[in-house]
Amino acid sequence: MYIDFKELGVKGVQLELLIQELMLLEGLDVHWEGIGPDNGKNLVVTEKVNGILDLYKNRWVVQCKHTAHGGRSFGNGEKLNIVDTCDMINAGGYLLVCTT
């Protein structure tokens, strides 16, 4: 399957909503942070894990970078504040989604 991410809007909101829908299909609890300053978190995802002894929840920060229209890759030069962003909401995981 080939996905042309240039079909998504330039600003990246459609990418965030696409990822949200994919995660909802997987049965995850997803909260979209909306448009505006989000401190590096576009989606907050809560995963319910059935552990050996008990059910527990793991929270993830999902950050989406939509650079398909610019013709550039998201690379090492980009500044990400992963630890602080995860600490802000007590997240135990981080996922970066890129379109290039």
Biopython code that builds the backbone (N, CA, C, O; Angstrom):
import numpy as np
from Bio.PDB.StructureBuilder import StructureBuilder

atoms = [
    (1, "MET", "N", (0.846, -1.171, 0.000)),
    (1, "MET", "CA", (0.000, 0.000, 0.000)),
    (1, "MET", "C", (0.896, 1.240, 0.000)),
    (1, "MET", "O", (1.878, 1.309, 0.739)),
    (2, "TYR", "N", (0.553, 2.189, -0.816)),
    (2, "TYR", "CA", (1.288, 3.454, -0.899)),
    (2, "TYR", "C", (0.378, 4.573, -0.403)),
    (2, "TYR", "O", (-0.769, 4.693, -0.835)),
    (3, "ILE", "N", (0.895, 5.380, 0.499)),
    (3, "ILE", "CA", (0.141, 6.520, 1.002)),
    (3, "ILE", "C", (0.864, 7.787, 0.578)),
    (3, "ILE", "O", (2.048, 7.955, 0.868)),
    (4, "ASP", "N", (0.156, 8.681, -0.108)),
    (4, "ASP", "CA", (0.712, 9.967, -0.490)),
    (4, "ASP", "C", (0.300, 10.983, 0.575)),
    (4, "ASP", "O", (-0.831, 11.470, 0.578)),
    (5, "PHE", "N", (1.229, 11.293, 1.476)),
    (5, "PHE", "CA", (0.913, 12.194, 2.581)),
    (5, "PHE", "C", (0.687, 13.630, 2.122)),
    (5, "PHE", "O", (0.229, 14.465, 2.903)),
    (6, "LYS", "N", (1.002, 13.924, 0.868)),
    (6, "LYS", "CA", (0.727, 15.255, 0.345)),
    (6, "LYS", "C", (-0.778, 15.475, 0.144)),
    (6, "LYS", "O", (-1.217, 16.604, -0.079)),
    (7, "GLU", "N", (-1.554, 14.413, 0.223)),
    (7, "GLU", "CA", (-3.005, 14.549, 0.148)),
    (7, "GLU", "C", (-3.565, 15.156, 1.433)),
    (7, "GLU", "O", (-4.695, 15.642, 1.452)),
    (8, "LEU", "N", (-2.777, 15.126, 2.500)),
    (8, "LEU", "CA", (-3.191, 15.725, 3.764)),
    (8, "LEU", "C", (-2.903, 17.216, 3.742)),
    (8, "LEU", "O", (-1.997, 17.659, 3.035)),
    (9, "GLY", "N", (-3.648, 17.987, 4.495)),
    (9, "GLY", "CA", (-3.449, 19.431, 4.559)),
    (9, "GLY", "C", (-2.040, 19.807, 4.977)),
    (9, "GLY", "O", (-1.348, 19.028, 5.633)),
    (10, "VAL", "N", (-1.625, 20.984, 4.602)),
    (10, "VAL", "CA", (-0.264, 21.462, 4.854)),
    (10, "VAL", "C", (0.033, 21.610, 6.341)),
    (10, "VAL", "O", (1.156, 21.340, 6.768)),
    (11, "LYS", "N", (-0.934, 22.028, 7.131)),
    (11, "LYS", "CA", (-0.683, 22.365, 8.536)),
    (11, "LYS", "C", (-0.498, 21.164, 9.452)),
    (11, "LYS", "O", (-0.004, 21.335, 10.567)),
    (12, "GLY", "N", (-0.865, 19.975, 9.041)),
    (12, "GLY", "CA", (-0.631, 18.792, 9.850)),
    (12, "GLY", "C", (-1.799, 18.325, 10.701)),
    (12, "GLY", "O", (-1.717, 17.266, 11.323)),
    (13, "VAL", "N", (-2.877, 19.084, 10.745)),
    (13, "VAL", "CA", (-4.024, 18.689, 11.568)),
    (13, "VAL", "C", (-4.614, 17.384, 11.054)),
    (13, "VAL", "O", (-4.989, 16.519, 11.845)),
    (14, "GLN", "N", (-4.698, 17.237, 9.741)),
    (14, "GLN", "CA", (-5.256, 16.007, 9.174)),
    (14, "GLN", "C", (-4.382, 14.800, 9.503)),
    (14, "GLN", "O", (-4.903, 13.702, 9.699)),
    (15, "LEU", "N", (-3.069, 14.982, 9.565)),
    (15, "LEU", "CA", (-2.185, 13.892, 9.969)),
    (15, "LEU", "C", (-2.476, 13.489, 11.411)),
    (15, "LEU", "O", (-2.576, 12.302, 11.720)),
    (16, "GLU", "N", (-2.609, 14.466, 12.281)),
    (16, "GLU", "CA", (-2.900, 14.184, 13.688)),
    (16, "GLU", "C", (-4.219, 13.424, 13.826)),
    (16, "GLU", "O", (-4.311, 12.475, 14.603)),
    (17, "LEU", "N", (-5.234, 13.839, 13.075)),
    (17, "LEU", "CA", (-6.529, 13.175, 13.141)),
    (17, "LEU", "C", (-6.474, 11.771, 12.533)),
    (17, "LEU", "O", (-7.164, 10.866, 13.005)),
    (18, "LEU", "N", (-5.662, 11.583, 11.494)),
    (18, "LEU", "CA", (-5.468, 10.254, 10.907)),
    (18, "LEU", "C", (-4.834, 9.309, 11.926)),
    (18, "LEU", "O", (-5.293, 8.180, 12.098)),
    (19, "ILE", "N", (-3.791, 9.766, 12.594)),
    (19, "ILE", "CA", (-3.124, 8.943, 13.607)),
    (19, "ILE", "C", (-4.079, 8.657, 14.758)),
    (19, "ILE", "O", (-4.096, 7.550, 15.298)),
    (20, "GLN", "N", (-4.869, 9.653, 15.131)),
    (20, "GLN", "CA", (-5.864, 9.447, 16.182)),
    (20, "GLN", "C", (-6.833, 8.327, 15.793)),
    (20, "GLN", "O", (-7.117, 7.443, 16.601)),
    (21, "GLU", "N", (-7.335, 8.365, 14.571)),
    (21, "GLU", "CA", (-8.279, 7.340, 14.118)),
    (21, "GLU", "C", (-7.642, 5.954, 14.090)),
    (21, "GLU", "O", (-8.283, 4.975, 14.472)),
    (22, "LEU", "N", (-6.394, 5.857, 13.646)),
    (22, "LEU", "CA", (-5.706, 4.568, 13.624)),
    (22, "LEU", "C", (-5.545, 4.001, 15.030)),
    (22, "LEU", "O", (-5.695, 2.797, 15.240)),
    (23, "MET", "N", (-5.240, 4.867, 15.987)),
    (23, "MET", "CA", (-5.074, 4.416, 17.373)),
    (23, "MET", "C", (-6.412, 4.025, 17.999)),
    (23, "MET", "O", (-6.483, 3.083, 18.788)),
    (24, "LEU", "N", (-7.463, 4.750, 17.646)),
    (24, "LEU", "CA", (-8.796, 4.378, 18.131)),
    (24, "LEU", "C", (-9.195, 3.003, 17.596)),
    (24, "LEU", "O", (-9.812, 2.212, 18.310)),
    (25, "LEU", "N", (-8.845, 2.720, 16.344)),
    (25, "LEU", "CA", (-9.130, 1.408, 15.766)),
    (25, "LEU", "C", (-8.407, 0.293, 16.512)),
    (25, "LEU", "O", (-8.873, -0.847, 16.528)),
    (26, "GLU", "N", (-7.283, 0.609, 17.123)),
    (26, "GLU", "CA", (-6.524, -0.370, 17.906)),
    (26, "GLU", "C", (-7.045, -0.497, 19.336)),
    (26, "GLU", "O", (-6.517, -1.281, 20.124)),
    (27, "GLY", "N", (-8.076, 0.270, 19.667)),
    (27, "GLY", "CA", (-8.679, 0.175, 20.982)),
    (27, "GLY", "C", (-8.013, 1.030, 22.052)),
    (27, "GLY", "O", (-8.230, 0.810, 23.244)),
    (28, "LEU", "N", (-7.211, 1.993, 21.643)),
    (28, "LEU", "CA", (-6.534, 2.867, 22.588)),
    (28, "LEU", "C", (-7.402, 4.078, 22.925)),
    (28, "LEU", "O", (-8.232, 4.497, 22.118)),
    (29, "ASP", "N", (-7.209, 4.628, 24.103)),
    (29, "ASP", "CA", (-7.897, 5.847, 24.520)),
    (29, "ASP", "C", (-7.042, 7.022, 24.059)),
    (29, "ASP", "O", (-5.909, 7.178, 24.516)),
    (30, "VAL", "N", (-7.574, 7.857, 23.153)),
    (30, "VAL", "CA", (-6.782, 8.916, 22.526)),
    (30, "VAL", "C", (-7.425, 10.265, 22.776)),
    (30, "VAL", "O", (-8.635, 10.436, 22.621)),
    (31, "HIS", "N", (-6.587, 11.229, 23.169)),
    (31, "HIS", "CA", (-7.038, 12.600, 23.361)),
    (31, "HIS", "C", (-6.218, 13.499, 22.445)),
    (31, "HIS", "O", (-4.994, 13.566, 22.556)),
    (32, "TRP", "N", (-6.913, 14.197, 21.531)),
    (32, "TRP", "CA", (-6.243, 15.138, 20.629)),
    (32, "TRP", "C", (-6.093, 16.464, 21.353)),
    (32, "TRP", "O", (-7.050, 16.966, 21.941)),
    (33, "GLU", "N", (-4.897, 17.034, 21.312)),
    (33, "GLU", "CA", (-4.616, 18.275, 22.028)),
    (33, "GLU", "C", (-5.111, 19.519, 21.294)),
    (33, "GLU", "O", (-5.117, 20.607, 21.870)),
    (34, "GLY", "N", (-5.522, 19.380, 20.043)),
    (34, "GLY", "CA", (-6.094, 20.498, 19.308)),
    (34, "GLY", "C", (-5.061, 21.413, 18.686)),
    (34, "GLY", "O", (-3.863, 21.130, 18.704)),
    (35, "ILE", "N", (-5.540, 22.509, 18.138)),
    (35, "ILE", "CA", (-4.683, 23.470, 17.449)),
    (35, "ILE", "C", (-4.170, 24.486, 18.459)),
    (35, "ILE", "O", (-4.907, 24.932, 19.338)),
    (36, "GLY", "N", (-2.919, 24.839, 18.324)),
    (36, "GLY", "CA", (-2.324, 25.826, 19.219)),
    (36, "GLY", "C", (-1.120, 25.254, 19.934)),
    (36, "GLY", "O", (-0.670, 24.155, 19.607)),
    (37, "PRO", "N", (-0.591, 25.982, 20.907)),
    (37, "PRO", "CA", (0.593, 25.502, 21.613)),
    (37, "PRO", "C", (0.278, 24.233, 22.399)),
    (37, "PRO", "O", (-0.622, 24.207, 23.238)),
    (38, "ASP", "N", (1.043, 23.180, 22.105)),
    (38, "ASP", "CA", (0.773, 21.896, 22.749)),
    (38, "ASP", "C", (1.998, 21.350, 23.477)),
    (38, "ASP", "O", (1.981, 20.224, 23.975)),
    (39, "ASN", "N", (3.070, 22.161, 23.537)),
    (39, "ASN", "CA", (4.297, 21.745, 24.209)),
    (39, "ASN", "C", (4.838, 20.426, 23.685)),
    (39, "ASN", "O", (5.393, 19.635, 24.447)),
    (40, "GLY", "N", (4.681, 20.182, 22.378)),
    (40, "GLY", "CA", (5.253, 18.994, 21.764)),
    (40, "GLY", "C", (4.368, 17.765, 21.807)),
    (40, "GLY", "O", (4.802, 16.688, 21.400)),
    (41, "LYS", "N", (3.151, 17.892, 22.283)),
    (41, "LYS", "CA", (2.273, 16.724, 22.296)),
    (41, "LYS", "C", (1.037, 17.029, 21.448)),
    (41, "LYS", "O", (0.269, 17.945, 21.747)),
    (42, "ASN", "N", (0.867, 16.256, 20.406)),
    (42, "ASN", "CA", (-0.309, 16.401, 19.570)),
    (42, "ASN", "C", (-1.429, 15.488, 20.046)),
    (42, "ASN", "O", (-2.606, 15.848, 20.009)),
    (43, "LEU", "N", (-1.035, 14.290, 20.498)),
    (43, "LEU", "CA", (-1.995, 13.322, 21.004)),
    (43, "LEU", "C", (-1.484, 12.775, 22.328)),
    (43, "LEU", "O", (-0.280, 12.603, 22.517)),
    (44, "VAL", "N", (-2.400, 12.507, 23.234)),
    (44, "VAL", "CA", (-2.069, 11.801, 24.463)),
    (44, "VAL", "C", (-2.844, 10.495, 24.406)),
    (44, "VAL", "O", (-4.071, 10.496, 24.308)),
    (45, "VAL", "N", (-2.128, 9.386, 24.468)),
    (45, "VAL", "CA", (-2.716, 8.063, 24.307)),
    (45, "VAL", "C", (-2.555, 7.276, 25.594)),
    (45, "VAL", "O", (-1.472, 7.235, 26.178)),
    (46, "THR", "N", (-3.636, 6.656, 26.028)),
    (46, "THR", "CA", (-3.581, 5.785, 27.198)),
    (46, "THR", "C", (-3.826, 4.357, 26.747)),
    (46, "THR", "O", (-4.842, 4.039, 26.129)),
    (47, "GLU", "N", (-2.872, 3.517, 27.073)),
    (47, "GLU", "CA", (-2.915, 2.105, 26.708)),
    (47, "GLU", "C", (-3.240, 1.290, 27.963)),
    (47, "GLU", "O", (-2.565, 1.425, 28.984)),
    (48, "LYS", "N", (-4.261, 0.457, 27.888)),
    (48, "LYS", "CA", (-4.601, -0.423, 29.001)),
    (48, "LYS", "C", (-3.915, -1.761, 28.758)),
    (48, "LYS", "O", (-4.160, -2.434, 27.758)),
    (49, "VAL", "N", (-3.052, -2.126, 29.696)),
    (49, "VAL", "CA", (-2.239, -3.329, 29.542)),
    (49, "VAL", "C", (-2.686, -4.367, 30.563)),
    (49, "VAL", "O", (-2.813, -4.070, 31.750)),
    (50, "ASN", "N", (-2.918, -5.567, 30.098)),
    (50, "ASN", "CA", (-3.300, -6.661, 30.969)),
    (50, "ASN", "C", (-2.030, -7.364, 31.431)),
    (50, "ASN", "O", (-1.526, -8.263, 30.758)),
    (51, "GLY", "N", (-1.518, -6.947, 32.581)),
    (51, "GLY", "CA", (-0.295, -7.527, 33.107)),
    (51, "GLY", "C", (-0.529, -8.897, 33.721)),
    (51, "GLY", "O", (-1.666, -9.362, 33.799)),
    (52, "ILE", "N", (0.525, -9.530, 34.150)),
    (52, "ILE", "CA", (0.431, -10.858, 34.752)),
    (52, "ILE", "C", (-0.410, -10.816, 36.027)),
    (52, "ILE", "O", (-1.220, -11.710, 36.271)),
    (53, "LEU", "N", (-0.214, -9.777, 36.836)),
    (53, "LEU", "CA", (-0.901, -9.697, 38.118)),
    (53, "LEU", "C", (-2.085, -8.743, 38.125)),
    (53, "LEU", "O", (-3.022, -8.919, 38.905)),
    (54, "ASP", "N", (-2.048, -7.736, 37.263)),
    (54, "ASP", "CA", (-3.092, -6.718, 37.333)),
    (54, "ASP", "C", (-3.152, -5.942, 36.021)),
    (54, "ASP", "O", (-2.225, -5.984, 35.211)),
    (55, "LEU", "N", (-4.247, -5.243, 35.833)),
    (55, "LEU", "CA", (-4.409, -4.343, 34.698)),
    (55, "LEU", "C", (-3.754, -3.006, 35.058)),
    (55, "LEU", "O", (-3.965, -2.494, 36.158)),
    (56, "TYR", "N", (-2.975, -2.445, 34.156)),
    (56, "TYR", "CA", (-2.383, -1.138, 34.405)),
    (56, "TYR", "C", (-2.451, -0.301, 33.138)),
    (56, "TYR", "O", (-2.692, -0.820, 32.048)),
    (57, "LYS", "N", (-2.239, 0.983, 33.292)),
    (57, "LYS", "CA", (-2.308, 1.914, 32.172)),
    (57, "LYS", "C", (-0.938, 2.512, 31.905)),
    (57, "LYS", "O", (-0.177, 2.797, 32.830)),
    (58, "ASN", "N", (-0.637, 2.696, 30.645)),
    (58, "ASN", "CA", (0.592, 3.358, 30.226)),
    (58, "ASN", "C", (0.194, 4.540, 29.346)),
    (58, "ASN", "O", (-0.575, 4.378, 28.398)),
    (59, "ARG", "N", (0.704, 5.704, 29.651)),
    (59, "ARG", "CA", (0.376, 6.919, 28.901)),
    (59, "ARG", "C", (1.513, 7.236, 27.931)),
    (59, "ARG", "O", (2.690, 7.119, 28.274)),
    (60, "TRP", "N", (1.144, 7.634, 26.727)),
    (60, "TRP", "CA", (2.093, 7.963, 25.661)),
    (60, "TRP", "C", (1.846, 9.386, 25.160)),
    (60, "TRP", "O", (0.703, 9.835, 25.068)),
    (61, "VAL", "N", (2.923, 10.079, 24.841)),
    (61, "VAL", "CA", (2.856, 11.335, 24.106)),
    (61, "VAL", "C", (3.124, 10.988, 22.645)),
    (61, "VAL", "O", (4.099, 10.305, 22.333)),
    (62, "VAL", "N", (2.259, 11.459, 21.756)),
    (62, "VAL", "CA", (2.453, 11.248, 20.322)),
    (62, "VAL", "C", (2.650, 12.611, 19.681)),
    (62, "VAL", "O", (1.810, 13.501, 19.810)),
    (63, "GLN", "N", (3.767, 12.761, 18.991)),
    (63, "GLN", "CA", (4.069, 14.017, 18.301)),
    (63, "GLN", "C", (4.110, 13.735, 16.804)),
    (63, "GLN", "O", (4.794, 12.811, 16.364)),
    (64, "CYS", "N", (3.386, 14.524, 16.026)),
    (64, "CYS", "CA", (3.296, 14.349, 14.578)),
    (64, "CYS", "C", (4.045, 15.469, 13.870)),
    (64, "CYS", "O", (3.867, 16.646, 14.181)),
    (65, "LYS", "N", (4.888, 15.083, 12.910)),
    (65, "LYS", "CA", (5.632, 16.043, 12.095)),
    (65, "LYS", "C", (5.278, 15.806, 10.629)),
    (65, "LYS", "O", (5.654, 14.791, 10.043)),
    (66, "HIS", "N", (4.557, 16.750, 10.053)),
    (66, "HIS", "CA", (4.085, 16.634, 8.668)),
    (66, "HIS", "C", (4.936, 17.545, 7.789)),
    (66, "HIS", "O", (4.684, 18.745, 7.685)),
    (67, "THR", "N", (5.930, 16.961, 7.169)),
    (67, "THR", "CA", (6.858, 17.743, 6.342)),
    (67, "THR", "C", (6.822, 17.319, 4.873)),
    (67, "THR", "O", (7.702, 17.697, 4.099)),
    (68, "ALA", "N", (5.817, 16.541, 4.487)),
    (68, "ALA", "CA", (5.744, 16.037, 3.117)),
    (68, "ALA", "C", (5.642, 17.150, 2.079)),
    (68, "ALA", "O", (6.177, 17.014, 0.978)),
    (69, "HIS", "N", (4.968, 18.241, 2.409)),
    (69, "HIS", "CA", (4.797, 19.332, 1.451)),
    (69, "HIS", "C", (6.067, 20.151, 1.277)),
    (69, "HIS", "O", (6.257, 20.769, 0.230)),
    (70, "GLY", "N", (6.926, 20.170, 2.265)),
    (70, "GLY", "CA", (8.139, 20.979, 2.201)),
    (70, "GLY", "C", (9.296, 20.312, 1.484)),
    (70, "GLY", "O", (10.297, 20.962, 1.184)),
    (71, "GLY", "N", (9.171, 19.024, 1.206)),
    (71, "GLY", "CA", (10.227, 18.313, 0.510)),
    (71, "GLY", "C", (11.471, 18.088, 1.354)),
    (71, "GLY", "O", (12.535, 17.778, 0.818)),
    (72, "ARG", "N", (11.351, 18.239, 2.651)),
    (72, "ARG", "CA", (12.505, 18.018, 3.522)),
    (72, "ARG", "C", (12.168, 16.924, 4.518)),
    (72, "ARG", "O", (11.002, 16.644, 4.796)),
    (73, "SER", "N", (13.195, 16.326, 5.037)),
    (73, "SER", "CA", (13.003, 15.292, 6.050)),
    (73, "SER", "C", (13.045, 15.903, 7.433)),
    (73, "SER", "O", (13.643, 16.957, 7.645)),
    (74, "PHE", "N", (12.415, 15.240, 8.352)),
    (74, "PHE", "CA", (12.538, 15.611, 9.758)),
    (74, "PHE", "C", (13.806, 14.944, 10.246)),
    (74, "PHE", "O", (13.918, 13.719, 10.202)),
    (75, "GLY", "N", (14.765, 15.733, 10.712)),
    (75, "GLY", "CA", (16.060, 15.155, 11.017)),
    (75, "GLY", "C", (16.598, 15.491, 12.385)),
    (75, "GLY", "O", (15.905, 16.045, 13.239)),
    (76, "ASN", "N", (17.861, 15.137, 12.568)),
    (76, "ASN", "CA", (18.534, 15.324, 13.847)),
    (76, "ASN", "C", (18.622, 16.787, 14.269)),
    (76, "ASN", "O", (18.754, 17.068, 15.460)),
    (77, "GLY", "N", (18.553, 17.712, 13.341)),
    (77, "GLY", "CA", (18.656, 19.128, 13.670)),
    (77, "GLY", "C", (17.417, 19.684, 14.346)),
    (77, "GLY", "O", (17.457, 20.770, 14.925)),
    (78, "GLU", "N", (16.314, 18.947, 14.276)),
    (78, "GLU", "CA", (15.073, 19.402, 14.885)),
    (78, "GLU", "C", (15.171, 19.250, 16.404)),
    (78, "GLU", "O", (15.670, 18.243, 16.906)),
    (79, "LYS", "N", (14.701, 20.236, 17.108)),
    (79, "LYS", "CA", (14.764, 20.210, 18.562)),
    (79, "LYS", "C", (13.492, 19.585, 19.133)),
    (79, "LYS", "O", (12.384, 20.051, 18.869)),
    (80, "LEU", "N", (13.672, 18.533, 19.911)),
    (80, "LEU", "CA", (12.565, 17.879, 20.588)),
    (80, "LEU", "C", (12.857, 17.864, 22.084)),
    (80, "LEU", "O", (13.973, 17.560, 22.503)),
    (81, "ASN", "N", (11.878, 18.185, 22.859)),
    (81, "ASN", "CA", (12.027, 18.184, 24.304)),
    (81, "ASN", "C", (11.223, 17.005, 24.863)),
    (81, "ASN", "O", (10.232, 17.190, 25.569)),
    (82, "ILE", "N", (11.670, 15.803, 24.533)),
    (82, "ILE", "CA", (10.908, 14.592, 24.809)),
    (82, "ILE", "C", (10.723, 14.352, 26.305)),
    (82, "ILE", "O", (9.605, 14.100, 26.755)),
    (83, "VAL", "N", (11.785, 14.424, 27.067)),
    (83, "VAL", "CA", (11.716, 14.100, 28.493)),
    (83, "VAL", "C", (10.778, 15.058, 29.222)),
    (83, "VAL", "O", (9.908, 14.625, 29.978)),
    (84, "ASP", "N", (10.953, 16.353, 28.997)),
    (84, "ASP", "CA", (10.100, 17.333, 29.677)),
    (84, "ASP", "C", (8.639, 17.184, 29.266)),
    (84, "ASP", "O", (7.740, 17.304, 30.098)),
    (85, "THR", "N", (8.405, 16.923, 27.979)),
    (85, "THR", "CA", (7.039, 16.758, 27.492)),
    (85, "THR", "C", (6.375, 15.547, 28.139)),
    (85, "THR", "O", (5.211, 15.618, 28.533)),
    (86, "CYS", "N", (7.098, 14.445, 28.251)),
    (86, "CYS", "CA", (6.546, 13.246, 28.896)),
    (86, "CYS", "C", (6.341, 13.471, 30.388)),
    (86, "CYS", "O", (5.326, 13.057, 30.948)),
    (87, "ASP", "N", (7.300, 14.124, 31.029)),
    (87, "ASP", "CA", (7.183, 14.390, 32.468)),
    (87, "ASP", "C", (5.975, 15.264, 32.786)),
    (87, "ASP", "O", (5.345, 15.104, 33.831)),
    (88, "MET", "N", (5.654, 16.190, 31.881)),
    (88, "MET", "CA", (4.563, 17.126, 32.092)),
    (88, "MET", "C", (3.226, 16.416, 32.333)),
    (88, "MET", "O", (2.390, 16.894, 33.099)),
    (89, "ILE", "N", (3.037, 15.267, 31.671)),
    (89, "ILE", "CA", (1.768, 14.551, 31.811)),
    (89, "ILE", "C", (1.962, 13.149, 32.389)),
    (89, "ILE", "O", (1.056, 12.317, 32.342)),
    (90, "ASN", "N", (3.138, 12.903, 32.928)),
    (90, "ASN", "CA", (3.443, 11.609, 33.541)),
    (90, "ASN", "C", (3.307, 10.470, 32.525)),
    (90, "ASN", "O", (2.712, 9.430, 32.811)),
    (91, "ALA", "N", (3.869, 10.692, 31.338)),
    (91, "ALA", "CA", (3.827, 9.678, 30.277)),
    (91, "ALA", "C", (5.055, 8.785, 30.371)),
    (91, "ALA", "O", (6.158, 9.249, 30.660)),
    (92, "GLY", "N", (4.847, 7.504, 30.124)),
    (92, "GLY", "CA", (5.951, 6.550, 30.151)),
    (92, "GLY", "C", (6.472, 6.218, 28.771)),
    (92, "GLY", "O", (7.420, 5.444, 28.637)),
    (93, "GLY", "N", (5.866, 6.795, 27.736)),
    (93, "GLY", "CA", (6.294, 6.485, 26.379)),
    (93, "GLY", "C", (6.145, 7.687, 25.457)),
    (93, "GLY", "O", (5.387, 8.617, 25.732)),
    (94, "TYR", "N", (6.889, 7.641, 24.356)),
    (94, "TYR", "CA", (6.878, 8.726, 23.368)),
    (94, "TYR", "C", (6.893, 8.092, 21.981)),
    (94, "TYR", "O", (7.639, 7.146, 21.728)),
    (95, "LEU", "N", (6.066, 8.621, 21.088)),
    (95, "LEU", "CA", (6.016, 8.148, 19.708)),
    (95, "LEU", "C", (6.087, 9.353, 18.790)),
    (95, "LEU", "O", (5.305, 10.295, 18.929)),
    (96, "LEU", "N", (7.018, 9.325, 17.858)),
    (96, "LEU", "CA", (7.159, 10.370, 16.843)),
    (96, "LEU", "C", (6.666, 9.816, 15.524)),
    (96, "LEU", "O", (7.141, 8.779, 15.062)),
    (97, "VAL", "N", (5.704, 10.514, 14.909)),
    (97, "VAL", "CA", (5.150, 10.127, 13.609)),
    (97, "VAL", "C", (5.584, 11.173, 12.597)),
    (97, "VAL", "O", (5.316, 12.361, 12.776)),
    (98, "CYS", "N", (6.258, 10.738, 11.527)),
    (98, "CYS", "CA", (6.750, 11.659, 10.488)),
    (98, "CYS", "C", (6.215, 11.232, 9.133)),
    (98, "CYS", "O", (6.008, 10.044, 8.890)),
    (99, "THR", "N", (5.990, 12.197, 8.250)),
    (99, "THR", "CA", (5.518, 11.890, 6.908)),
    (99, "THR", "C", (6.642, 11.881, 5.883)),
    (99, "THR", "O", (6.384, 11.672, 4.697)),
    (100, "THR", "N", (7.854, 12.097, 6.298)),
    (100, "THR", "CA", (9.004, 11.998, 5.392)),
    (100, "THR", "C", (10.094, 11.196, 6.050)),
    (100, "THR", "O", (11.154, 10.992, 5.457)),
]
sb = StructureBuilder()
sb.init_structure("model")
sb.init_model(0)
sb.init_chain("A")
sb.init_seg("    ")
for serial, (resi, resn, name, xyz) in enumerate(atoms, 1):
    if name == "N":
        sb.init_residue(resn, " ", resi, " ")
    sb.init_atom(name, np.array(xyz, "f"), 0.0, 1.0, " ", f" {name:<3s}", serial, name[0])
structure = sb.get_structure()
